[in-house]
Amino acid sequence: MITITRRGHFSAAHRLFLTYYSDEENLNLEVDFLEGKVPASENVAIGIWNELEEDIRKLGAILHCIRLEQSENNIIEYFGA
């Protein structure tokens, strides 16, 4: 599961869409921002952050956290650099 949190207000007209890829082995072949990288959870979270941060800021909000849960024992939270 991927959870994206932000701070600030989006108008009702703004929507945030995320394509979820379940085949982790091929993420670096199928997702442009992961090309040439190991598709580890940390790299996926950082890549999602880098892809979304500017667009969310343009909408008047601040990206707060990217949280990836692969299992109850494998969770990563990324709050930006």
N, C-alpha and C positions, 0 to 999 in steps of 0.2 A: 504494500500500500504506500502511496506517496501522498503526503500532506503538505500543502503550501499555505503558509500564513503570511499575512501582510498587516501593516498598520496604516490607518487612514481610511478614507471613505471613497468608494467607487459609486458612481451614479448608477441608476438602474439600467442604463443603456450599455454599461461596460460588462463584459463577460470575460472570464479567463478559461481557456481550454488547454488541456494537456493530453497529449497522446501517450498512453501507457504501453510500453513494450514489455512483454512478459518473458521473452527469450533473451535472458541476460548474456548468453554466449555470443549472440550476434549483434548486440547493441552497438559495438564499435564499427560494425559494417553497415548498419541500418540508420544510425542517428548521426547526422553531420557533426554535431559538436563533440562527439565521442570518437571520431575517426582518429585512428592511430593511438588510442588510449586503452588501457586495460579497463573493462567495464565493471570495476569494483564499485560498491555502493558509494564510497567517498567520491569517486570521480563522477558518478552519475549525479549526485547531489550538487557538486560544484558546477557541473555543466548546466544543470537546470537553473541554478541560481544565475549564472552568467547569461543565460538566454532570456530570463524573465526580468531581471532587476531594472534595466533601463525602461522597458515598456511599462512596468508597474509604476515607476517613478513619474513617467509622463502622464499617468492617470491620476497623479496626486497622492499616491500612497507610497509606503516604504515596505519593501520585501523584508519580512522578519525572519522566517525560518523555512528550510526545506527539510522534511523528515521522511526518511525511507525506512519502511519496516519490511524486512524479508521474512522474519519469523519473530517470535516473542523474545528470542535471545540475540537477534541480529538487527539492531536499530541504529541508524545514524541521523544526527541532527546537524545541519549546517546553517550557521548564522552569518555567513559572509566573511570576507577577509578583513 
